[in-house]
């Protein structure tokens, strides 16, 4: 008894009529988001001493590591890869951001670094699993999203490109999280060296099939200036960054920088390093997209994989008891059953109920 | 000491950055305390661009007897011919024998914002001699849309954007009798108020004087309260004090008394939408004449997103919980497996599933 009729596009002619008013919709959504606030989880990974903490402080203008004690060599021998979390609430112009930084001290520091990324992949999977449980649960009112939205991976500037540990790490993580590779401590490279290293790293990323985070394509109707900026951004990866916890005076201004006898490196000077590009990309233009890709791609992959594993496990368990496959549950009434069959034939019904039953098992 | 002698113009400052390391106990870092600024409000712009590109969906259902002006009102609300009446080529004004539901979709655009508007009409409702259970097809339709969405959500390979056909708002047309709610009104709103957001309106209100209108509204509100009917905006779903103040004002004025038309007339040199009678012109958008503008503001300009949110976060979630619990109960009460030798399997299931069932149902009661 339900029929779908027309589907046409009407563009209202508003020249002589007053407008309807749903153009306020983005504002209505806006108002709700401002009230709710945003959250973002950023992971930093790389060996000790590559400037991760300093860069995080520079990006978000925080000082998260004030009371940190640096371990000496002896202490480091026994250290394993840990996962530490710091949370900061930042508010600017009425917009609240709950920022979580996930750090990975100990990564790559041991003599034998086999599988040193394991605690990290486990952590990411755990967050996915927690979210999956929450999302499938009965009370979904206030789900906390602790999924890692972005991982900044620090490549040392000293070598000639990617090292084996870099390749293995990125390959272990590229289908679980958005990876943004960075060339750290870029103040030890001349502009030519930076360019050579970047080209080398880009080639190797392609050669080894590493799927780093891709910036989304620009729409054809974007302004030229925006398209130009976007093009420059893409050509600049991997970003060569420098961070600083100190303020120096240069060219008559107070800037974040590093003072050397031969000159002053200004972190926010675009001709010195790509810090500004990274910050703009990470916060001002692509934060939302990073979250979307995490939700729509990485998390969905995890979820699909998880369900399929559970389903096959359930089928296996049942097969040991009875030789027959699972039967679909009795449908509530004839009408609904007809509706179900309409969509995707019987497979759909069986899938649906199997999923529900496996979710029950999940709890 | 030595460094200071070298350069005079460069001063290195150990700058203790004014901020906090852990957020739990302390407070919030204000933008103005920071040296420079991070730029996080740009996230709002990013979100806005994305939602503008994706467009919006809105599904509105109109329920009421024939002739109450449902189609005209919807056309007036959206200033376009969006109702079923305007879109069906062979439309005839006749009363159908059963309640059908028909939906019409349009994509309308305003100032760059695209909206896919679906109007669901319910011809035949309340028109028969015996109107018992005439609300059932409507209840069924609403639940079917929730079911559709739930299935998409549970799918192994989910779509990025699940198409939303759930009814976001149900506008219920009350005839302007001036007395009380009729039994059919009470029955309908009682049942549907639990699963969808109802906005009752007094239709064809140009037969009521202002005093009659006020009294009628008061009586209706009394009736609604006496019968435990919750209409939009529901008091329980106000999120904070600001919302409550805003919504209280609306609650004092519902149901809105509306008049709809698509004809224009000249009044004081302006073209206005109105109904021309021998005793004057009823201007639809004049708040002194009728409350159409209030309805439009509520539905479109201020609470459209909220209607969708209430549908998604409250009505849909309630349906989902109910459905998941039902499935658990059904599944574990089992359709018995028939073994190869033709006998039925023992009816006691493995203990792990029964335990899980208990936890899940316990959780459900806990959260309701």
Interface residues (C-beta under 8 A of the other chain):
Chain A: X1 X2 X3 X4 X5 X6 X7 X8 X9 X10 X11 X12 X14 X16 X17 X18 X19 X20 X21 X22 X23 X24 X25 X26 X28 X29 X30 X32 X33 X34 X35 X38 X57 X59 X60 X61 X62 X63 X64 X65 X66 X67 X86 X87 X88 X89 X90 X91 X92 X93 X94 X95 X96 X97 X98 X137 X138 X139 X140 X141 X219 X245 X246 X247 X248 X249 X250 X254 X256 X259 X261 X264 X268 X279 X280 X283 X284 X285 X286 X287 X288 X289 X292 X296 X300 X303 X304 X307 X308 X322 X323 X324 X327 X329 X330 X332 X335 X336 X339 X340 X343 X348 X351 X352 X353 X355 X356 X357 X359 X360 X361 X363
Chain B: X6 X9 X10 X11 X12 X13 X14 X15 X16 X17 X19 X20 X21 X22 X23 X24 X28 X29 X30 X31 X34 X35 X36 X37 X38 X39 X40 X41 X42 X43 X44 X46 X47 X48 X50 X51 X52 X53 X56 X58 X77 X78 X79 X80 X81 X82 X84 X87 X88 X98 X99 X100 X101 X102 X103 X104 X105 X106 X107 X108 X109 X110 X111 X112 X113 X115 X137 X140 X141 X144 X147 X151 X154 X155 X156 X157 X158 X160 X239 X240 X271 X285 X296 X297 X300 X301 X302 X303 X304 X305 X306 X309 X313 X317 X321 X324 X325 X326 X327 X328 X330 X331 X332 X334 X335 X337 X338 X339 X340 X345 X352 X353 X356 X357 X359 X360 X363 X364 X366 X367
